[in-house]
Amino acid sequence: MPRPAARISVGEHPVTWIGANFWSRTGGPLMWRSYRGEVVDEELRVLRDHGLNMTRSFFYWPDFMPEPDRIDERLCAHYADFLDRHHALGMTTVPTFLVGHMSGENWDPAWRGGRDLYTDVWLVSRQAWFAREMAARFKDHPAVAGWLVSNEMPIYGRAGATREEVAAWAQLVVDGVRASGARQPVSLGDGAWGLENSGHDNGFRLRDCAALTDWLGPHVYRMEDDPVRQHYAAAWVCELTGGFGLPVVLEEFGLTSDFASGPHAARYYRQALHNSLLAGATGWIAWNNTDYDTLREQPPYSHHAFEMHFGLTDSAGTPKPQLKEVRAFAELLERIDFGHCVRPGTDTALVVSSYLDTLYPFTREEDRSYVERTGRQAWISSRLADAPATVVRESDGITDGHRLYLLPSTKQLLSPSWYRLEELARGGATVYVSYSPGAHEEQRGPWYAHLDRLFGVRHTLEYGLVDPIEDDTVELTLTRPFGTLAEGDTLSFRAAGTPSSRVFLPVEPYGAEVLATDGRGRPALLLRETGAGAVVLCTYPLEHMASVTPRVNPEQTVRLYDALAAYAGVRRPVTVADLRVAVDLLDHEDGRRYVWLVSQGREELVVKPVVEAGLRLTGLDGSAADEVTLEPYGVRVLRLVGAG
């Protein structure tokens, strides 16, 4: 099935944004009060010379709108000069209107008076007026590439806002931008922190935003306990955000040098850039352009010291290692003509339960966050198995066209969906489900419509009770060959979870074939053939256990997914046996095929990719690539060509 990745268009021309969120080192959010154009010019040149083609810029709201019906024209003149300097360097910028939140502090115009940003009619009208007036001033400048309504409005606005309140506010402010006559693309700047990719209900919905705007822009700053999950954090959010028909721009990502050394910062940028590209992102705007050591007495830097050091350069303008990674990434995209590349189809689908993005009655927020966490772990494992999964949302209907459907550690689906999965299996697909009763006590158990019949088993659950995993390590031993696994192979997993979730499903086969048993001889992996396909049940919540275990990746679910992919006939033109290396592809519209090898190894790896018959790998320069050396956490991009 295709994995479309839409692109931002300015006018009629698709563009690839590679940029930085920009505050000058002379003032941070207060830069417009004492604007120094010559310093801005220096800062922009460093970015331009390292492959960046744009910035995201900000109208600091308290300064630009000092009164409810007045805009500060002196600051607008400074901004006009800012635009001119971009244009002179061949760069563009995306202005942000409602900058009330910034870097650890909320900043109100003096006249707000505590009014609600979403529901006070007068205040919403002032926001829409400001957006209209500012867009009208600058819409014809060639350096303006787009517009953003706000900066992380879920942090600035009232907690507990409803979906209806947020959607109405967004509609009115976006309409204000359009009323100016501006024709550039527009988005909300909300961070794409919606229910659909987080499970958290803050009133924002990606579906609503997609109906109003021209791109979705995730902001991703994750604190993690596993390096591999950290390297895929932004990519996973991009994948979840990408199913709504709009381009995905990684609008904010990055790190403070206070939290990461130079080499580790470069590694993080490398992984975030390449993995998010392979997850469908088509634009990247790092946070941020420079450090702010000279502003240590000025809020927010005075009380959030780490916020001074997110820069791609230090406060003297010297490039940091992460800026060099951005330059290498930009050079690669230019070399492969990324603007004309697309993600090829994938035979693997990760089914995301509608309990992530739908507020069903008498369910809990923990159910939604559980779906997100286990889904992320499974998605990462599919990538490391060289069978990268696309997200199929139950909310949109479980579509056909895939050979392998993954339902990791699943507690809840709608009743009709279980019958749909059986239908897909009868039609030739392989459907894999691993059991989970959820992570809390409320209605703890499998919300499956027809568990025994679907899987060809008889469960022996006792009402209100769970069957705890007795051992610290769960071992699954194959009783027959399956996919790439041989009889006698053993997969080992670290047991983890809550008292409700560190459990297994006791079953007896009743039509299903046992593929693997656990360390105590119980059925642990079962296969039921049906029609032209099959259903595979794992009685342990493997993905959930991994998702709550620190520093676990890569783990043995990768081997299981590799076997499932082989059994299901998933098409994988290139694979690498090492579990630490993920393989993915991009296709150029002229027929060229590019292969990414992304390492999660802490040390240098030398791998020999296995290539489909009739094909071979070369470097971008045409040299043979039968054996590939990957630096620690390195990335190599190769060509896939005919063997002749």
N, C-alpha and C positions, 0 to 999 in steps of 0.2 A: 504494500500500500504506500502511496506517496506521502512524504512528510513535507508539505509546503512551508517555505519560509518567505513570507512577504517582506518587501523592502520599502523603506521610506522613499517617497518621491517629493522633490522640490520642483514645482512646476510639473513638467512631464518627464523629468529626468530622475531615475532611481539613483540614490546616493548611499554610500557606506560611511557612516559617521564613526570616526576614531578621534576621540577628543578627551577633554578634561573639564570638570566643573571648576569654575574660575572665580577666585577672589584675588586681587592683587596683594602682594606682601606688604604694601604700604598701609593697608587699612583693614583687610578682611572685610566683614560686612559693612564697615564704615568707610570703605575705599572711596565712595563717591563724594564724601565731604571734602577730602583733600586729595582729589584725583591728580595723579602724576602720569601723564600720557607717555612720557619717555620710558618710565619703568614698565608700564603695561606693554609697550613695544618690545622691550627686552624679554619680558616673560613670554609673550606670544612667539617671538622668534625661536626661543629654545624649544617650545612645543612643536612649532612648524618644522624645525630642522630634525626633529625626531619622528616625523611621520604623522603627526596629529593634524587634522584638517578642520577642526571646529572646537568650540567651547560651549558650555552651558553657562549662562550669565544670569544675574539676579538683580531685580529692582528691590532693594531693601525697603520694605513697605513703609515703616515709620518715617523714613527720610524722603522718599519720592512722593508721598501723599501726606503732607503735614497737616492738612485740614480736609474735611469730608468732601469738599468741592474744589480742591486746589491741588495741582501737581507742581512740584518744584522744577521750574524751567532751567535753573542753573545746573541741576543734576542731570536733566535731560540733555543739556548741551555736552556735559561730560560723557554721557552715554553715546551720543552721536559721534564724538571723537573716538570712543572705544570701537564703534562699528567701522569707522573709517580705517582704523589701524588693522582691523581684521581683514577688510577688503584689500588693503594694500599688500597684505601678505598672502592673499589667496585663501583666506580662512573665512569661516562663517560662525555664527553663534545662535543659540536658542535662548531667548530671554525668558525669565520666569517672573510672573507678576506678583503673586501674593507671598512674599517672603516674610513670614511671621515666625517660622521655626528655622533655626540654623545652629547646627553644631552644639547641641546641648543646652539651648536656651530658646524660649519663646519671646518674641519681640512684638509688642502691640503698638499700633498708632495711638497717640495720646488721646484721640477722640473716640476710641472704640467704646469706652464706658461699660465694659463687661457684657455687651450685647452678644448674642449667640451668632457664630459665624455661618451656621447653616440655616437657621429658621427665622432670624430677625429680618423682616422684609426690608427695612431701611438699610441695614448693614449689607445684606446680599446685593441690594441695588448699588451700593457704593463700591463693592468689589467688582461687579460687572461694569460699572462706569469706568473704574480705574483700568481694567483690562481693555476696554474699548478705546479709551483715550490714549493709552500707551501704544497699543497696536496701531492706531491711526497715525501716530507720529512717525513710526519706524517701519511700517509695512512695506514701503517702497525701497527700502535700503537693500542693496544686493547682498549684504553680509548677514541678513536675517534669514535663517534657514527653517525656523519653526517657532512654536510658542509653547510654553508650559504655564498652566494656570497657577500652580502652587509649588511649595516645597514641603513634601511629606505632611500633607494636611491631616492625616489621621493622628499625628502627634500634636499638631497645633489646634485642631478643632476639638469640640466637646466629645469626650468619651461617652459611648452609649448612644451615639447618633443612629437613627434608623436608616434602613436602605432607602426609603422614600425621601427622607430629608436630604441625604447625601446626593441622591440622583437628581433631585430638583435643584439643589445648589449648583451642581456641576453643569446641568443643562443651561442655567441662566448665565453663568460666567462664560461658558464656551460660546453661547449665543452673543454675549457682549463682544468677544473677540471677533466673531464673524461679522457682527454689525459694523465693525470698523472698515470693512472691505478687504481685510487681510485674507490672503489665499494660501499662505504657508500651512503646512500640517500643524496640528495642535494636539496636545495631550494634557493630562491632569497634573503630572509631577507628584502623584500621591504615593509613589513607591511601588505601585501595583501590589499593595498589601491587601489583597482581597480574600474573601472567604474561599474562593476556588483554588488558591494555591497555598493557603495557610491553615484553613479550618477555623480561623478566628473571625468572629463577626464584629467588625468595626463600622458596619454600614456601607463600606465600599464593596462593589462587585465588579469583577473583571468583565462580566457580560454587559453590565450597564455602561461601563467606561468604553467598551468596544463599540457600542452603539453611538457614542457621542464623538469619539476622537479618532486620531489617525495612526497612533501607535500605542503600545503598552510598554511601560518603562520600569522594570524591577529595580529596586534598591536593595542590595544584599550585603549585609555585614553579619556573618554568623559566628558565634562562639561555639566551637565543636570539641569533641573528645576523641576524634579519629581523623588522622591526616587525609585519608582518602575521601571521607565524607566532606571534609573542608574543601578539598580540591574540586569536588563536584557540587558544592553548595549553590553557587550562582547558576550553574548549568541546569540543575534540577528545577530551580525556580523558573528559569527560561523555558524549559520543557513544559512545565505545568501551565505557563502563561501563554503558550504558543497555539492553543487550540481555538482561538476566537477570531481568526480571520484577519488579524492585524500584524504588522511588523512588531518584533520584540527588540527593543533597544535596551541593553544593560546600562541603565541611566545613571546608576551610582554603584560602584564597587571599589574596593581598595583596602588600605590598611594604614595604620599609624606605625611609624618606625619605632615608636616606644614599645610596641607589642611584637615586633618581628625584626630580626637582624636583616642586613642588606641582602645576603644570599637567600634567606628564607622569604623575604619580600619579593625578590625576583621570581622565585619558584612559585609563589602564590599567584602572582600576576600571569605567569606563563600558563599555569594550569587553568586559571579562571578564564583567560581569553580563549584558549583553544577548546576547552570543554564546553564553554557556552556557545561558541560558534557551532560546534557539532550538535548542540541541543537546539539550534534554530535561531540564535541571536544574529542580527544583521547590523548591529551598531553597538558601540562601546564608548562610555563616557566615564572616565576614572574620577574618583574623588581622591585628591584634587590636584591642582596645578603646582602648588608651592607650599613651603613651610612658613610659619609665622612667629619665629622666635622673638622678633622685635615687638610683638604685640602681647607679650606676656602679662602686661598690666591691664589689658582690655578684655572684658567679657566677650565671648564665652571662654577664651583661652586662659583667663586668670583662674577659673574654677574647673575647667576641663583641660588640664595641661596636655593630655595626649592628643587633643584636637589640633595642636600646633603642628603636628608632624605627619600628616597624611599626604604630604606633597610628593609629586613626581620629581621635583627639585627641592634642594634645601633652601633656606631663607636667603642665601646668596645667589641663587639661580643655578647652582651646580647640579647636573642630572644625578639622580639616584639610580641604583641598579634596576628598579622597576620601570623607569622610563626607557631604559635600553631594551627591556623586554617588549614594551609597547612598540618601539621602533622596529624591532625584528618582526613582530607580528604584522605591522603595517606593510613592511617590505614583502613579506610572504603573500599577503592578500593582493598586493599589486602584481606580484610575479605570476600568480595563478589566475589572475583576472576574476577575483572573487565575485564581482558584481554580476557575473554571468554563470555562477555556479549554483547548484541546487542540491538539497539533500535527497539522496535516492530513497526509494521505498524500502520498507523493512517488513519482514515476515513475522516479527515478534511484536505482540501487543501487551502492554501492561494495563490491565483493567483497574481503573481507579473508582472505587465505590462512590456512589452518590451520597453516602453518609459523610463524605468530606465537605461537599459544597451545598448541601440542602439541609435546612433546619427542620428535620422531622420531629413530630411531637414526641415528647417523653424520651428524648435521646440527650446525650450529654456532649459538652465540648470535647471531653477526653476521647470520645469516639471519633471525632473529626481529626484531632491531632494525631491519633493513633494511625489513621489511614495515611496521613501525610508521611509520618516517620517510616512506617513499614514499606510504603510505596517507594520512598527514596532509596532505602537500602536495596530493595529488589531491582530498581532501575540501575543502580550502580553495578550490581552483580551481573545484570544482563549485558552491560557494556564491557565489563571485564571478561565475560564469556564470549565476546566478539559477536554477540547477537543483540545489538542495541535496540531496546524496545521503544516504541512510540506509545504515548499515552492515549488510551481509549477511555473516555469518561462514560460511566454508566448513565449519567444524567443526559447524555446526548444519544444514548442507545448504543449497544455493543455491536459494532459493525462487523460485517464479514470481510474476507479478503486477507486474513492473516493465517499463518500456519500454526503459530504457537500463541496461546493466551495464558498470561501469568496472573494469578490471583494470590498474592503473597499474604500469608498469615491473616486470612480473611475471617472476620466475624459476621459482617452484615452486608447483604445485598438485598435489593427488592425481590420479592417472590418471583415475578416473571423473569428476572434476569437469570435465575438458576435454570429455568427451562430453556432460555435462549442459549445458554452455554452448552447444554446437552444437544440442542439443535446444531450448533456450530461443530460439535464433535462428530455428530452423525454425518455432517457434510464433509468431513475430512480433516478438521483441525485437531490439534492436541491441546486439551485444556488442563492446565495444572493448577491445583488448589492446595495450599497448605492451611492446616486447621489453626484456628485461634478462637477462644471464647471472649476475647477482649482483655483489657488490662484492669478492669474494676469489677466490683461485685454485682452491680445492678444488671439484672437479666443476663447473667453471665452464662454464655453458651453459644453454640452455633446457630445463627439465624438463617438456616438453610431450608429451602422449601421442601426438599425431598432428599435428604442426605443419603439414606441407605440405598435408594434406587439409583441415584445419580452415580454413586461411586462403586456400587456392587459390593456393599458391606452390610454388616449389622453392628451398629454401635452399642456399647454397653455402659453408656453414661448413667449416673445416678443423679436424680433431681437435686439441684442446689449444691452439688458437690463438684469438685474438680479432681483430676488425677495428676498429682504433682510429679514432676520429673525428679527421680530419686538421685540421679548421678550428676556430678559437676560437668561431665562431658557426655554429650549425646553422640552415639556412634550408630551409623546406618551402614549395614553390610549387605552388598548386593547378592541376591540369591540366584541371579541369572544375568546375562549381558543385557545392557540397556544403553542405547546410544553409544557414547564414547566410553562408558564404564564397563568393566569386565566383571564377570562373576568373581566374587570374593573381594572386590574393591571395597574399601571402607572410607566413609566420609565422617569427619569428626567436627562437632560443633560445641561451642561453650554454652552451657545452659545459663539462662538469665531471664529476668522478668520479675513481675510482681507475684505475690501469692496467687493471684487470679490468672496470670498469664504464663507463668513457668509451669506449663502443664501439657499433657498430650491427650490425644483422642483414642480411647480404647475401642478397637474394632475387631471384628472377625470377618474374613473374606466370605462373600456370598455372591459369587459370580466374578469377582475381581481376582487378578493374579497378584501375588505378593512379589514385588520387585526387590525389597530390602527389609530386613528386620533390624530392630534396635538391639542394644547390648544385652537385653534380657529376653531376646527371642520373640518379641512381639512384632506384629506387622507394622511397619513404619512407612513404607512407600508401596502403593498399590496401583495397578493398571487395570482399567476396564475398557476393553475395546467396544465400540458402538458404531454401527454403520461403517463409514469409511475412515473414522478417526478414533480418538481415544480420550479418556479422562484419567488423569493421574492425581492421586490423593497422597499428600504427605501428612502424617498424623502429628507432626511436631511443628510449632510456629518458628521455623528456622529464621525467617527474615526479621521477625519481631525480636527474637533473641539477639541477633546480630545488631539490630538497630539500637539496642540499649546497652551494648557492650563497648567499652572504650578500646580504641586502638586494635580493632578486630580485623579490619580489611587489609588485603583481600582474604576472604574466608571461603569455606568449602561449598557454599551455595553456588559459587561460580562454576564449580565442577558439575554440580547437578544441573544447572541451567545449560551448560555446554552439552551435556548428555540429552537433555530435553530438546535442544535445538537440533541436534543430529537426528534424534528419533522423529521429530516433526518435519524434517526436511527443510529446515530454515536455510535459505540461500546465503552463504557467507563466502564471497570470493577470496577473502584473505583471512586467515586466522593465525594466532600466535599461541603456542602451548603455555607459555609463562603466564600465570594468573595475574601478574603485576602489570601486564601490558594490555591495553584496550585498543581495538582496531575499529575504525569507522571510515566512511568514504564521503566524498563530495563529487558530484558529476558536473562537468562543464557542458554548456549547451552545444558546444561543437563536437562532443564525443569524448573529450579527455576525461580520465578518471583519476582522482587523487585519493591517496590512502594516508590516513593519519595513524601513527603508532604513538600512543600516549603512555608513558611509563609511570607507575606508582612505586617504583623501586627506589630504595634509599641509596643504592649503590649503582654503579655502571652496569648495564645489562647488555649482553650480546645475544640476539635472538635470530632465529631462522624462520621467517614467516612461511606458512603453508599456503600455496596459491592454487586456485582452481585450474584444472587442466586447460591448456591452451592459452594461459596468461602468464605474465611474469612482472616482477617489480623492477623499477629503475629509480635512480635519483632524479631530481628535477632537471639535472644536467644530462640525463640519459645514461649515466653510468650504472652498471649492474648493482643490484641491491638484494642479492640472495641471502646475505648476512648483514644484519643491521646493528650498529652500536648505539645505545641510548644512554646519555648521561643521566645522573641521578634525577629522577622526576622530569626527564627530558621528553621532547616531542620531535618526531621526524615526520616529514611529509614526503611521500613518494608518488611515482606515477604507476598506474596499473595499465599495462599495454599487452598487445598480442604477443604470443611466444615467437612468432616468425621474425 
